Amino acid sequence: VLLLQILPVAHTKIHPDQKLGESVQQLLLAKIGVYLMTFLIVTVAWAAHVRLFQVIELIDDVLALLNLACMMTITFLPYTFSLMASFPAVPFGIFLFSVCAIVIGLIQAVIVVYGFYHPHLLNQQIQESEDQNFYKHHILKIILRGPILCFLAAIFSFFLIPLSYVFLGLVIVFPHLTQLIKWCKTKIVGQRPEEEEQHRLETFTFYLSEPLSKERVEAFSDGVYAIVATLLILDICEDNVPDPREVQEKFHGSLLEALNEYGPNYLAYFGSFVTIGLLWFVHHSLFIYVTKATRLMGLLNILSLAFIGGLPLAYQLTSEFAEKSHNEIEAIQVSCVITFFASIFQFAIWTTALLHERETLHPFARYGGKEHAFMFAKLALYPCVSLGAFFLTCLLSEFSTAIFHLMQIVIPFAFLALRIFVRISLTVIRSVMSLSRRKVVLLEEEEACLSPTETFS
Protein backbone atom coordinates (compact mmCIF):
# COMPACT_ATOMS: atom_id res chain seq x y z
CA VAL A 1 0.00 0.00 0.00
CA LEU A 2 2.87 2.36 0.85
CA LEU A 3 4.64 1.78 -2.44
CA LEU A 4 1.62 1.74 -4.73
CA GLN A 5 1.34 5.44 -3.90
CA ILE A 6 4.45 6.17 -5.98
CA LEU A 7 2.77 4.93 -9.18
CA PRO A 8 0.75 8.12 -9.87
CA VAL A 9 3.99 10.09 -9.43
CA ALA A 10 6.10 7.74 -11.55
CA HIS A 11 3.50 7.60 -14.33
CA THR A 12 3.29 11.36 -14.74
CA LYS A 13 3.35 11.85 -18.51
CA ILE A 14 5.99 14.29 -19.69
CA HIS A 15 6.24 14.95 -23.41
CA PRO A 16 9.78 14.65 -24.79
CA ASP A 17 9.63 18.24 -26.06
CA GLN A 18 8.47 19.55 -22.69
CA LYS A 19 11.07 20.96 -20.31
CA LEU A 20 11.23 19.00 -17.06
CA GLY A 21 12.07 22.11 -15.04
CA GLU A 22 8.61 23.51 -15.71
CA SER A 23 7.01 20.10 -15.25
CA VAL A 24 8.55 19.65 -11.81
CA GLN A 25 6.95 22.88 -10.62
CA GLN A 26 3.55 22.12 -12.13
CA LEU A 27 3.26 18.32 -11.80
CA LEU A 28 5.99 16.42 -10.00
CA LEU A 29 6.71 18.73 -7.07
CA ALA A 30 3.15 18.69 -5.73
CA LYS A 31 2.85 14.93 -6.28
CA ILE A 32 6.18 14.18 -4.58
CA GLY A 33 5.23 16.33 -1.59
CA VAL A 34 1.86 14.61 -1.20
CA TYR A 35 3.54 11.21 -1.69
CA LEU A 36 6.05 11.81 1.12
CA MET A 37 3.32 13.02 3.49
CA THR A 38 0.94 10.13 2.82
CA PHE A 39 3.84 7.63 2.97
CA LEU A 40 4.66 8.80 6.48
CA ILE A 41 0.97 8.76 7.51
CA VAL A 42 0.64 5.15 6.37
CA THR A 43 3.78 4.22 8.34
CA VAL A 44 2.11 5.73 11.42
CA ALA A 45 -0.92 3.52 10.73
CA TRP A 46 1.39 0.50 10.36
CA ALA A 47 3.07 1.28 13.69
CA ALA A 48 -0.38 1.66 15.23
CA HIS A 49 -1.40 -1.76 13.95
CA VAL A 50 1.76 -3.34 15.36
CA ARG A 51 1.26 -1.74 18.78
CA LEU A 52 -2.42 -2.63 18.81
CA PHE A 53 -1.71 -6.34 18.49
CA GLN A 54 0.85 -6.12 21.25
CA VAL A 55 -2.13 -5.32 23.49
CA ILE A 56 -4.40 -7.98 21.95
CA GLU A 57 -2.49 -11.24 21.69
CA LEU A 58 -5.30 -13.65 20.74
CA ILE A 59 -7.72 -13.28 17.82
CA ASP A 60 -11.19 -14.78 17.46
CA ASP A 61 -13.52 -14.68 14.42
CA VAL A 62 -14.91 -11.22 15.23
CA LEU A 63 -11.45 -9.66 15.54
CA ALA A 64 -10.35 -11.38 12.34
CA LEU A 65 -13.29 -9.84 10.44
CA LEU A 66 -12.70 -6.41 12.00
CA ASN A 67 -9.02 -6.61 11.06
CA LEU A 68 -10.02 -7.63 7.52
CA ALA A 69 -12.26 -4.54 7.28
CA CYS A 70 -9.32 -2.42 8.49
CA MET A 71 -7.01 -3.96 5.85
CA MET A 72 -9.62 -3.38 3.12
CA THR A 73 -9.79 0.31 4.00
CA ILE A 74 -6.00 0.57 4.07
CA THR A 75 -5.71 -0.98 0.59
CA PHE A 76 -8.07 1.73 -0.70
CA LEU A 77 -5.64 4.49 0.36
CA PRO A 78 -3.54 4.46 -2.87
CA TYR A 79 -6.65 5.39 -4.87
CA THR A 80 -7.37 8.33 -2.57
CA PHE A 81 -3.74 9.38 -2.88
CA SER A 82 -4.03 9.28 -6.69
CA LEU A 83 -6.91 11.75 -6.44
CA MET A 84 -4.93 13.98 -4.05
CA ALA A 85 -1.84 13.89 -6.28
CA SER A 86 -3.71 14.50 -9.53
CA PHE A 87 -6.03 17.19 -8.12
CA PRO A 88 -4.16 18.82 -5.20
CA ALA A 89 -6.41 21.89 -5.28
CA VAL A 90 -9.68 19.89 -5.26
CA PRO A 91 -11.00 19.12 -1.75
CA PHE A 92 -12.59 15.74 -2.51
CA GLY A 93 -9.27 13.86 -2.68
CA ILE A 94 -8.17 15.14 0.75
CA PHE A 95 -11.65 14.52 2.14
CA LEU A 96 -11.70 10.90 0.91
CA PHE A 97 -8.18 10.20 2.23
CA SER A 98 -9.11 11.68 5.63
CA VAL A 99 -12.34 9.67 5.77
CA CYS A 100 -10.40 6.45 5.12
CA ALA A 101 -7.96 7.34 7.91
CA ILE A 102 -10.90 8.03 10.25
CA VAL A 103 -12.49 4.67 9.40
CA ILE A 104 -9.19 2.87 10.05
CA GLY A 105 -8.87 4.54 13.46
CA LEU A 106 -12.49 3.79 14.39
CA ILE A 107 -12.09 0.12 13.46
CA GLN A 108 -8.96 -0.05 15.62
CA ALA A 109 -10.92 1.55 18.47
CA VAL A 110 -13.68 -1.06 18.06
CA ILE A 111 -11.01 -3.78 18.18
CA VAL A 112 -9.74 -2.35 21.49
CA VAL A 113 -13.26 -2.15 22.99
CA TYR A 114 -14.04 -5.69 21.87
CA GLY A 115 -10.72 -6.97 23.21
CA PHE A 116 -11.29 -5.45 26.66
CA TYR A 117 -14.85 -6.82 26.65
CA HIS A 118 -13.27 -10.28 26.26
CA PRO A 119 -10.22 -10.04 28.57
CA HIS A 120 -8.91 -13.49 27.68
CA LEU A 121 -7.79 -12.00 24.34
CA LEU A 122 -5.55 -9.40 26.01
CA ASN A 123 -1.92 -9.30 26.96
CA GLN A 124 -1.29 -11.42 30.06
CA GLN A 125 -0.09 -8.49 32.16
CA ILE A 126 -3.20 -6.46 31.31
CA GLN A 127 -5.40 -9.45 32.14
CA GLU A 128 -3.88 -9.59 35.62
CA SER A 129 -4.30 -5.84 36.19
CA GLU A 130 -6.97 -4.69 38.64
CA ASP A 131 -7.62 -1.48 36.71
CA GLN A 132 -8.34 -2.58 33.13
CA ASN A 133 -10.64 0.42 32.52
CA PHE A 134 -7.70 2.74 33.00
CA TYR A 135 -5.75 0.79 30.37
CA LYS A 136 -8.70 0.84 27.96
CA HIS A 137 -9.33 4.59 28.27
CA HIS A 138 -5.63 5.33 28.03
CA ILE A 139 -5.27 3.29 24.82
CA LEU A 140 -8.45 4.68 23.24
CA LYS A 141 -7.33 8.22 23.97
CA ILE A 142 -4.13 7.61 22.04
CA ILE A 143 -5.79 5.70 19.18
CA LEU A 144 -8.34 8.44 18.51
CA ARG A 145 -5.79 11.26 18.20
CA GLY A 146 -5.09 10.46 14.55
CA PRO A 147 -8.77 10.18 13.50
CA ILE A 148 -9.56 13.46 15.27
CA LEU A 149 -6.82 15.27 13.33
CA CYS A 150 -8.04 13.64 10.09
CA PHE A 151 -11.60 14.69 10.93
CA LEU A 152 -10.42 18.31 11.19
CA ALA A 153 -8.51 17.90 7.91
CA ALA A 154 -11.68 16.57 6.23
CA ILE A 155 -13.76 19.54 7.46
CA PHE A 156 -11.24 22.22 6.48
CA SER A 157 -10.64 20.62 3.07
CA PHE A 158 -13.81 22.38 1.85
CA PHE A 159 -12.77 25.77 3.25
CA LEU A 160 -8.99 26.01 3.53
CA ILE A 161 -6.99 23.26 1.80
CA PRO A 162 -3.52 24.29 3.12
CA LEU A 163 -4.81 23.97 6.69
CA SER A 164 -6.03 20.44 5.88
CA TYR A 165 -2.50 19.49 4.88
CA VAL A 166 -1.25 20.97 8.16
CA PHE A 167 -3.62 18.72 10.13
CA LEU A 168 -2.53 15.69 8.11
CA GLY A 169 1.09 16.61 8.79
CA LEU A 170 0.31 16.77 12.51
CA VAL A 171 -0.71 13.10 12.34
CA ILE A 172 2.95 12.37 11.55
CA VAL A 173 4.73 14.70 13.96
CA PHE A 174 2.27 14.76 16.88
CA PRO A 175 3.58 11.61 18.64
CA HIS A 176 7.18 12.77 18.33
CA LEU A 177 6.26 16.32 19.33
CA THR A 178 4.46 15.01 22.43
CA GLN A 179 7.48 12.94 23.39
CA LEU A 180 9.78 15.93 22.91
CA ILE A 181 7.58 18.06 25.19
CA LYS A 182 7.52 15.29 27.83
CA TRP A 183 11.28 14.91 27.61
CA CYS A 184 11.84 18.67 28.05
CA LYS A 185 9.37 18.73 30.96
CA THR A 186 11.13 15.79 32.63
CA LYS A 187 14.52 17.48 32.28
CA ILE A 188 13.26 20.77 33.70
CA VAL A 189 10.74 19.71 36.36
CA GLY A 190 11.50 16.02 36.91
CA GLN A 191 9.27 12.98 36.62
CA ARG A 192 6.36 12.53 39.01
CA PRO A 193 5.28 9.09 40.31
CA GLU A 194 2.01 9.13 38.34
CA GLU A 195 3.93 9.96 35.15
CA GLU A 196 6.21 7.00 35.77
CA GLU A 197 3.13 4.77 36.02
CA GLN A 198 1.74 6.26 32.81
CA HIS A 199 5.05 5.67 31.03
CA ARG A 200 4.89 2.03 32.14
CA LEU A 201 1.37 1.70 30.71
CA GLU A 202 2.42 3.03 27.32
CA THR A 203 4.39 -0.16 26.76
CA PHE A 204 1.07 -1.81 25.92
CA THR A 205 -0.12 0.83 23.45
CA PHE A 206 0.88 1.51 19.87
CA TYR A 207 2.03 4.98 20.89
CA LEU A 208 5.44 5.76 19.49
CA SER A 209 7.03 6.38 22.88
CA GLU A 210 8.72 2.99 22.69
CA PRO A 211 10.71 2.11 19.56
CA LEU A 212 9.69 -0.92 17.56
CA SER A 213 11.95 -3.95 17.77
CA LYS A 214 14.91 -4.27 15.43
CA GLU A 215 13.33 -7.35 13.87
CA ARG A 216 10.11 -5.46 13.06
CA VAL A 217 12.02 -2.56 11.48
CA GLU A 218 14.17 -4.92 9.45
CA ALA A 219 11.23 -7.03 8.24
CA PHE A 220 9.27 -3.91 7.23
CA SER A 221 12.30 -2.53 5.38
CA ASP A 222 12.93 -5.81 3.53
CA GLY A 223 9.30 -5.77 2.39
CA VAL A 224 9.65 -2.23 1.03
CA TYR A 225 12.83 -3.05 -0.89
CA ALA A 226 11.30 -6.24 -2.34
CA ILE A 227 8.13 -4.50 -3.54
CA VAL A 228 9.99 -1.51 -5.01
CA ALA A 229 12.18 -3.91 -6.99
CA THR A 230 9.06 -5.73 -8.20
CA LEU A 231 7.30 -2.52 -9.25
CA LEU A 232 10.08 -1.87 -11.78
CA ILE A 233 9.25 -4.97 -13.82
CA LEU A 234 5.57 -3.99 -14.01
CA ASP A 235 6.49 -1.03 -16.18
CA ILE A 236 8.66 -3.25 -18.37
CA CYS A 237 5.75 -5.68 -18.85
CA GLU A 238 3.25 -2.89 -19.47
CA ASP A 239 5.11 -0.40 -21.64
CA ASN A 240 7.84 -2.39 -23.39
CA VAL A 241 5.93 -5.19 -25.09
CA PRO A 242 5.53 -4.32 -28.79
CA ASP A 243 2.15 -4.55 -30.47
CA PRO A 244 1.89 -7.68 -32.67
CA ARG A 245 0.43 -5.68 -35.57
CA GLU A 246 3.28 -3.15 -35.39
CA VAL A 247 5.85 -5.97 -35.32
CA GLN A 248 4.30 -7.52 -38.41
CA GLU A 249 3.94 -4.30 -40.41
CA LYS A 250 6.96 -2.24 -39.34
CA PHE A 251 9.53 -4.95 -38.60
CA HIS A 252 8.28 -7.64 -41.01
CA GLY A 253 7.54 -10.06 -38.19
CA SER A 254 11.00 -9.79 -36.53
CA LEU A 255 10.42 -9.55 -32.79
CA LEU A 256 14.15 -9.09 -32.09
CA GLU A 257 14.33 -5.95 -34.23
CA ALA A 258 11.22 -4.58 -32.51
CA LEU A 259 12.77 -5.16 -29.08
CA ASN A 260 15.93 -3.27 -30.06
CA GLU A 261 13.99 -0.03 -29.76
CA TYR A 262 13.46 -0.70 -26.05
CA GLY A 263 17.16 -1.16 -25.29
CA PRO A 264 17.50 2.00 -23.14
CA ASN A 265 14.41 0.96 -21.16
CA TYR A 266 16.00 -2.38 -20.29
CA LEU A 267 19.24 -0.62 -19.36
CA ALA A 268 17.31 1.75 -17.08
CA TYR A 269 15.51 -1.22 -15.50
CA PHE A 270 18.71 -3.13 -14.72
CA GLY A 271 20.43 0.02 -13.48
CA SER A 272 17.52 0.86 -11.17
CA PHE A 273 17.31 -2.75 -9.93
CA VAL A 274 21.04 -2.78 -9.15
CA THR A 275 20.64 0.51 -7.26
CA ILE A 276 17.79 -0.92 -5.16
CA GLY A 277 19.68 -4.17 -4.60
CA LEU A 278 22.86 -2.44 -3.44
CA LEU A 279 20.96 -0.04 -1.16
CA TRP A 280 19.23 -3.08 0.36
CA PHE A 281 22.65 -4.74 0.73
CA VAL A 282 23.95 -1.70 2.61
CA HIS A 283 20.82 -1.62 4.78
CA HIS A 284 21.17 -5.33 5.54
CA SER A 285 24.87 -4.94 6.35
CA LEU A 286 24.07 -2.08 8.71
CA PHE A 287 21.36 -3.93 10.63
CA ILE A 288 23.59 -6.99 11.08
CA TYR A 289 25.54 -4.86 13.56
CA VAL A 290 22.53 -3.02 15.05
CA THR A 291 21.46 -4.63 18.31
CA LYS A 292 18.64 -2.20 19.12
CA ALA A 293 16.76 0.39 17.04
CA THR A 294 16.04 3.67 18.82
CA ARG A 295 13.08 5.90 18.00
CA LEU A 296 15.25 8.30 15.98
CA MET A 297 16.82 5.43 14.04
CA GLY A 298 13.32 4.18 13.19
CA LEU A 299 12.29 7.63 11.94
CA LEU A 300 15.45 7.96 9.80
CA ASN A 301 14.81 4.47 8.41
CA ILE A 302 11.28 5.45 7.37
CA LEU A 303 12.59 8.59 5.65
CA SER A 304 15.15 6.48 3.79
CA LEU A 305 12.41 4.05 2.73
CA ALA A 306 10.27 6.95 1.50
CA PHE A 307 13.01 7.88 -0.99
CA ILE A 308 13.59 4.21 -1.83
CA GLY A 309 9.92 4.19 -2.82
CA GLY A 310 10.71 7.05 -5.22
CA LEU A 311 13.14 4.96 -7.29
CA PRO A 312 10.38 3.85 -9.74
CA LEU A 313 10.06 7.55 -10.58
CA ALA A 314 13.81 7.66 -11.29
CA TYR A 315 13.40 4.62 -13.54
CA GLN A 316 10.54 6.24 -15.47
CA LEU A 317 12.57 9.38 -16.07
CA THR A 318 15.79 7.65 -17.14
CA SER A 319 13.93 5.15 -19.36
CA GLU A 320 12.89 8.09 -21.57
CA PHE A 321 16.46 8.50 -22.86
CA ALA A 322 15.41 6.49 -25.93
CA GLU A 323 13.03 9.27 -26.96
CA LYS A 324 15.86 11.85 -27.20
CA SER A 325 13.96 14.21 -24.95
CA HIS A 326 15.21 17.53 -23.63
CA ASN A 327 14.96 16.24 -20.06
CA GLU A 328 18.02 14.01 -19.80
CA ILE A 329 20.00 16.28 -17.49
CA GLU A 330 17.03 17.00 -15.24
CA ALA A 331 16.06 13.30 -15.17
CA ILE A 332 19.57 12.30 -14.12
CA GLN A 333 19.66 14.98 -11.44
CA VAL A 334 16.28 13.89 -10.03
CA SER A 335 17.57 10.28 -9.94
CA CYS A 336 20.76 11.38 -8.19
CA VAL A 337 18.80 13.39 -5.61
CA ILE A 338 16.49 10.43 -4.83
CA THR A 339 19.47 8.06 -4.49
CA PHE A 340 21.38 10.59 -2.38
CA PHE A 341 18.61 11.05 0.18
CA ALA A 342 17.83 7.32 0.31
CA SER A 343 21.49 6.60 1.12
CA ILE A 344 22.27 9.62 3.31
CA PHE A 345 19.47 8.65 5.70
CA GLN A 346 21.07 5.20 5.94
CA PHE A 347 24.33 6.91 6.85
CA ALA A 348 22.42 9.00 9.42
CA ILE A 349 21.04 5.80 11.00
CA TRP A 350 24.59 4.56 11.59
CA THR A 351 25.75 7.95 12.85
CA THR A 352 22.82 8.04 15.29
CA ALA A 353 23.64 4.52 16.43
CA LEU A 354 27.22 5.59 17.13
CA LEU A 355 25.96 8.22 19.60
CA HIS A 356 24.64 5.36 21.77
CA GLU A 357 26.95 2.65 20.46
CA ARG A 358 27.08 0.58 23.65
CA GLU A 359 23.30 0.20 23.53
CA THR A 360 22.68 0.01 19.78
CA LEU A 361 25.74 -1.44 18.02
CA HIS A 362 27.73 -4.67 18.02
CA PRO A 363 31.32 -4.11 19.28
CA PHE A 364 32.71 -4.82 15.79
CA ALA A 365 30.92 -1.78 14.31
CA ARG A 366 31.65 0.62 17.16
CA TYR A 367 34.32 3.30 16.91
CA GLY A 368 37.63 1.46 16.84
CA GLY A 369 36.01 -1.90 16.00
CA LYS A 370 37.40 -3.98 13.15
CA GLU A 371 34.32 -3.32 10.94
CA HIS A 372 34.00 0.39 11.78
CA ALA A 373 36.04 1.74 8.86
CA PHE A 374 34.46 -0.69 6.39
CA MET A 375 30.93 0.28 7.46
CA PHE A 376 31.83 3.96 7.14
CA ALA A 377 33.12 3.43 3.58
CA LYS A 378 30.16 1.24 2.57
CA LEU A 379 27.56 3.72 3.86
CA ALA A 380 29.37 6.75 2.41
CA LEU A 381 29.81 5.31 -1.09
CA TYR A 382 26.34 5.99 -2.54
CA PRO A 383 25.94 9.52 -1.06
CA CYS A 384 29.36 10.54 -2.41
CA VAL A 385 28.90 9.01 -5.87
CA SER A 386 25.34 10.30 -6.37
CA LEU A 387 26.32 13.79 -5.19
CA GLY A 388 29.39 13.73 -7.44
CA ALA A 389 27.31 12.63 -10.43
CA PHE A 390 24.82 15.42 -9.73
CA PHE A 391 27.49 18.15 -9.83
CA LEU A 392 29.30 16.60 -12.80
CA THR A 393 26.09 16.70 -14.85
CA CYS A 394 25.81 20.40 -13.96
CA LEU A 395 29.37 21.10 -15.09
CA LEU A 396 29.58 18.66 -18.02
CA SER A 397 26.03 18.67 -19.32
CA GLU A 398 27.06 17.30 -22.74
CA PHE A 399 28.25 14.05 -21.12
CA SER A 400 25.44 13.74 -18.55
CA THR A 401 24.08 10.43 -19.91
CA ALA A 402 27.55 8.88 -20.10
CA ILE A 403 28.31 10.02 -16.53
CA PHE A 404 25.06 8.53 -15.23
CA HIS A 405 25.57 5.15 -16.92
CA LEU A 406 29.21 5.11 -15.79
CA MET A 407 28.03 5.65 -12.21
CA GLN A 408 25.63 2.71 -12.48
CA ILE A 409 28.38 0.45 -13.88
CA VAL A 410 31.16 1.48 -11.49
CA ILE A 411 29.29 1.25 -8.18
CA PRO A 412 28.78 -2.56 -8.14
CA PHE A 413 32.50 -3.08 -8.81
CA ALA A 414 33.29 -0.43 -6.19
CA PHE A 415 31.37 -2.47 -3.61
CA LEU A 416 33.35 -5.57 -4.57
CA ALA A 417 36.67 -3.72 -4.28
CA LEU A 418 35.68 -1.71 -1.21
CA ARG A 419 36.88 -4.15 1.44
CA ILE A 420 40.24 -4.56 -0.30
CA PHE A 421 40.59 -0.77 -0.63
CA VAL A 422 39.70 -0.23 3.05
CA ARG A 423 42.20 -2.89 4.18
CA ILE A 424 44.97 -1.40 2.05
CA SER A 425 44.17 2.10 3.33
CA LEU A 426 44.17 0.94 6.96
CA THR A 427 47.47 -0.89 6.41
CA VAL A 428 49.05 2.24 4.92
CA ILE A 429 47.72 4.44 7.76
CA ARG A 430 49.00 2.01 10.39
CA SER A 431 52.40 1.83 8.67
CA VAL A 432 52.68 5.62 8.59
CA MET A 433 51.62 5.88 12.22
CA SER A 434 54.07 3.17 13.31
CA LEU A 435 56.90 4.93 11.45
CA SER A 436 56.08 8.23 13.14
CA ARG A 437 55.99 6.49 16.51
CA ARG A 438 59.39 4.91 15.84
CA LYS A 439 60.84 8.31 15.00
CA VAL A 440 59.48 9.70 18.26
CA VAL A 441 60.96 6.77 20.19
CA LEU A 442 64.35 7.21 18.49
CA LEU A 443 64.39 10.93 19.28
CA GLU A 444 63.55 10.21 22.91
CA GLU A 445 66.36 7.61 23.08
CA GLU A 446 68.83 10.06 21.55
CA GLU A 447 67.85 12.75 24.05
CA ALA A 448 68.23 10.24 26.87
CA CYS A 449 71.75 9.34 25.70
CA LEU A 450 72.90 12.99 25.57
CA SER A 451 74.54 14.58 28.60
CA PRO A 452 72.67 17.33 30.48
CA THR A 453 75.06 19.97 29.09
CA GLU A 454 74.55 18.80 25.52
CA THR A 455 70.79 18.70 26.04
CA PHE A 456 70.83 22.27 27.39
CA SER A 457 72.90 23.50 24.43
N, C-alpha and C positions, 0 to 999 in steps of 0.2 A: 504493500500500500504506500509506504514511504517513497519507493523508487518509481512507481508508476506516475507519480506527480511530475517527474522530470520530462515525461513524454510530450506534453503540450509545449514545453519550452524547447526541447530538442527538435520538434517537428515544425517550428516556426519557419514558414516559407520565405526565403529571401531570394529575390531574382538575381541572377548573376550580374546584371548591369546596375544593380542597386548598391549603393555604398553602405557598408556594414556600420560605419560610424553613426549614420543617421538612424539605421535600423535598431541599433542598440538603445538609443534614446527613446524611440517610439514603441518598440516591441519587446526586445529582449530584457532591457533593464527592469521594467515593471514586472515581467514574468519571473525573472530570477529572484527579485526581492520577495515576491509573493511565495515562490517556491521555498526559499530559505525559511520564511516565517512558518509556513504550514508544515514543513519538514520537522521543525523544532516542536511545533504543537503536537504532532503525531508522536514524536518521541516522548513527550510528557504523558500522553495517553498510554503509551506502551509501558512506561515506568509505573503508571498508576495501576495498570493491569497486573504487573508483576507483584507490586506491593499488596494489592487486594487479595491475591491468592496466597500470600504469606499469612494473612489473617484467616482465610478460609482454606483449610487443608483437605477437606473431603468434599466431593461433589455428588449430588444426587441428580435425578432426572430433571427436576425443576431448574436447578442451577445450570445444568448443561444446556437447557433450552434458552435460559436467560443469557448465558454466555454466547450462544449461537446468534441470538438477536443482536448482541453487542458487536460481534464480529461482522455481521451483515452490514450494520451501520458504518463500521469502520471501513469496509471495502468500498462503500459508496463515496468516501471522501475524495478520491482522485477525480471523480466526475465534478464534484463541487469546486475543486481546485481549478479544473479546466475552465469552468465558467468564470471564476475569479481572475485567472490569468488572461483569458481572452477578452473579458469585459471588466477591467479594473475599476471603471467609473460607474458601473451599473450596480445598484444595491442588491439585486437578487442573488448574485453569486456569493457575496459575503453573508447574506441572510441564510442561504441554504447551508453553507459550511458551518455557520454558528449553530443552526438548528440541529445538525448532525452531531456536533460536539455536545450540545445540551442533552440530546437523547442518549448518547454514550454515557455521560455522567449520571443521568437518571437511572439507567439500567444498572450501572455499578452500585448506585445507592440502594436500589431494590435488592440486589444481590447481598449487600451488607445487612439490610433489614431481615431478609429471609434467613441468612446465616445465623444471626443472633436469635432469631425465633426458634431455630433448631440448633442449640448449642453444641450438639455432638459433631457438627461440621466444622467447628472452630479450632483454632490453634489450641494446643493442650494447656498452655499457660493462661490463656484467656478463659478457657472452660473452668479452670480452678479458681479464677478470680471471684471475689465476693461482690464486686461492683462492675458487672458487665454493662450496665446502662451507661456508665461513664465512658467505657471503651467505645460503645456504639455511637454515642453522641459526639465523642471526640473524632472518630473516624468519619462520620457523616459530615461534620463541619468542614473537614479538610477536603473530602471528595467533592462537595458542592461548590467549592471556591471557583473551580474552572467553569462549570456550567453557568454560574452567576455572571462571571465576566463575559462569557459568550452570549448570554442573554442581553446584556447591555450592548454588546457589539451588534447583535441582531436588531435591536431597537434603533440605535443611532445610525445604522446603515441606510435608513430611509431619510435621514436628516443631515448627517455630517459623516461622510465616508471616512475621512482621515481619522476621526475619533474612534471609529469602529476598529480600524487597524491598530490603534493604540491599545484598546481593550484586548484584542487578540494577542498583541505583543506582551501584555501583562500576564497572560496565561503562562507564557514561557518564563518570564523573569520573576514572577511573584514569589514562588517558593524560595528561590535563591536570595531575593531581596529580603524576605522575612528572616531567613537564616542569618543574613548579614546584620540586620537590625538586632536580632537576639544576641549575636556574638559581640557586637559593640556594647550592648546593654550589660552583658555578663562581664566584660572587661572593665566597664566603668563602675557599675553598681555592685556586681557580684551575683551569684546564683542563689535564689531562695530555695528552701526545701520543696515547696510545691512545684517549682519549675523543674527541679531535678526529677520529681515523680512524673511530670508531664513528658520530659525528655525520654524517660524510660518507656512510657506508653507509646511513643512515636515509633518505636521499633516494630510495632505490629501494624503500622499504617503504611500506605504507599507514599507518604510524604517524603520529599527528597532530602530530609535531614540526615538520613543514613545513606551512604553510597551503596549502589548495587554491587553484588559480588563480582570478583574478577571473571569468574566463569560465565556469568550472565552477560557482561560487557563483551567478552570475547566471542560468545556464541552469536550475539546480536550483530556484531561487526562482521563476522564470517558470513552471515546471511546477507548482509548488505553487499559485500564484495561479490558474492556468488550471483546475486540477482542482477547487479549492474553489469557484470560480465555477460550474463545471459541476454540482457536487453540489447546488447550490441548486435547479436546475430539476428534478432527480429527484424532490424532494419535491412540487413543483408537479404533475408528471405523475402521481405516485402518489396523492396525498391530495386533489387539488383537481379531479378529474374526476368530475362527478356520475353517479350510477347511472341508466341509461336508464329503468328502471322507475319510479324516484323522480321523474324529470323528467316522465314521462307522467302519473303519478297526482297528484303534488303541484303541479306547475307547468303542467299541461294541455299538455304537449309543448313548452313554451317554454324552449329552452336558455338564452336570454339572461337570463331571470328566475332560472333556477337558478344561473347563474354570478355573479349579483349578490351571492349569499351569501358568495362567496369573495373579495370585494373587498379586505378587510384582508390576506388572504394574498398577493394580488398586490402590494399596496403594500409589504408586508414583504419580498417577493422583490426588487422593484426597489430598495428602500432598501438591502438587504444587498448586492446586486450593485454598486450605486454605491459603497458603502463599500469593497468588495474592489477595484473598479476604481481608485478614487482612491488607496488604499494601495499598489497596484501602481505607479501613476503616480509616487507619491513615491519608491518604491523604485527605479524605473527612472531617475528624475531624479538620485537620489543616486549610483547606480553609473555614470552617465555621467561623473561627475567623479572617481570612484575609479580610481586607476591600479594599486593593489595591495591585496589583501585580507589583513590580518594574521590570526593565529589567533584573537585576541579578537574581531575584527570578524566572523569566520565563526561563532563561538559565539553572539554577539549576534544575528546574522542567523537562525540556527536557532531561537533562542528567540522571535524575532518571528514566524517562520513557524509555530511551534507554536500561537501565539495566533491567527494567521490561519486555521489549520485549525479553530479553535473557532468561527468565524463561522457555520457551519451551525447550531450550537447556538443562537446569538443569533437566527438566523432562525426556528427552531422556536418559541422562546419568544415572540418578538414577533408571530408569525403567529397566536397564540392570542387576540389582542385581540378577534377577532370573537366569541369565546365568552363575553365579559364575565366573565372569571375574576377571582379576587381577587389574581392574581399580576402585574398590570400593572407596578406600581412595581418589584418585584423583578426582573421580566424585563428592564425597561429598564436597571436598574442592572447586571445581569449583562452585558448587551450593551455598556454603556459601559465596564465594566471590561475586557472582552475587547478592545475597540477601543483603549482606552488603552494596554494593555500591548503590543499589536501595533505601535502607533505609537511608543511611548516607546523601545522597543528599536531602532527605526529611527533615532530621534534619537540614541540612544547609539552607534550605528555611526558616525554622522557626528562625534560628539564624540570618539570614540576615534581616528578618522582624523585629526582636527585635532591630536592629541597628537604624531603623526608625519607632519605634513602634507607635508613635502618628499618623503617616501617614498610616501605613500598617496594624495595628492590632486592634482588638476590645479590649476595656479596660480590659475585663475578662482575656485575654491571655497575657497581658503585664506583665512586671516584677512587682511582688507584687499582681497581680490579682488573683482571686480565682481559675482560671483554669490554672494558669501558671505552677505550680508544676506538675499537672496531665498531661499537654501537654508535659512537659519535659520528664516525665517517659514513656509516650506512644510512643514518637518519638525515645527515646533512647533504647527501649526494643529490637527491631529487630537488630540494629547494635551490641549491646552487646552480644546477644545470638548467632548470626551468627559468630561473631568474636571468641567467646568462643568455639563454636563447631569446628571451624577451628583449633584452637590450641590444643583442646582435641584430635582431630583425629590425629594430629602430634605426640602427646605424647602417646596416647593409641590407636595405630593403630589396635590392635586386636579387639577393641570394637567400631570401627568407625561406622559401620552400626547401631548398637544399639544406639549410641550417636545421630546419625542423626535422627532416627525415634523418639527418646525421645524428641528431640528438636521440631519436628513437632507436637507431641502430647501435650507438655507442653505449648507452646506459646498461643494457643487459651484460655486455662484455665488461663494463666497469664494475658491476656487481661481482662478476666472477673473479676479477683481478683485485678486488678491493682488499680482501684479507691479506694477499701477498704484499700489496702496496703498504698496508698498515704495518705489517710485520717488518718489512724492510725499513720503513720510516722510524719505527720504534728502535730497531737495532742501531740505525745511524745516530739517533738522538742519544741512546744510551752510551754508544762509543764516544761521541763528542763529550758527553758529561763525564764519563770515566777518565778521558784524557785531561779534561780541565781539573778534575779532582787530583789526578796524579801530579800535575804541575804545581798545584797548591801544596801538596804533600812534600814535593821536592824542594820548593821554596822554604817551607817551614823547617825541613831538615838542614838545608844550607844555613839558614839563620841560626839554628841551634848549634851548628858546628863552629860558627864564627865566635871570636872572642868578644867580650863586652865593649872593648875599645873600638874594634872593627865595626861592630853593630852600630855604635854611636856615630862613627864617622860616616 
